[in-house]
Amino acid sequence: MNALSSLIPAEQALAASHSAGGAPASVQAGYGVSLTDLSGFSDALARADGTLHPHATAPAAETMQALFRPLEHINAEAASLSKHAESAMAAGNDLTPGEMVMLTVRCHEFLFHSQLTANVANRTSDGLQQLFRQQA
């Protein structure tokens, strides 16, 4: 039984609940649900409930912007490396050994920054999970 076939009974139960005037039924999705399945379910939910009303979100707080700065830095590094490689290819000239070494060093620096950022994010996530477990 795939994920889509498991969503169909839930969709029918939700529609029956709304048509009977009851409270919305609880819907659960198991492992293997794809974005296509969720999109189809969202469409079915919209048909059953009328219209979905999107809510405006507030702009990101300063702390959230600070959290994304390392990712923006990594993105800028990747764009810089891409531009450098594209310009070398467009020139049609072979890279000199010195240029090849410098490009390799920049790629390794980019890789180091990516791994460092991922490591910090994982450690932060682990710390928050432990904090929430202690609070529960």
NORWOLIN-V636350 format. One line per field, one symbol per residue. phi: phi as a letter, one per 30 degrees, with the letter a starting at -180 (. if undefined). A space follows every 10 residues. Layout:
BEGIN
phi=???
END
This chain:
BEGIN
phi=.ddddddddd dddddddddd iddeddbbcd didcdddddd ddddddddcj bdcdcdcddd dddddddded dddddddddd dddddddddd dicdddeddd dddddddddd dddddddddd dddddddddd dddddd
END
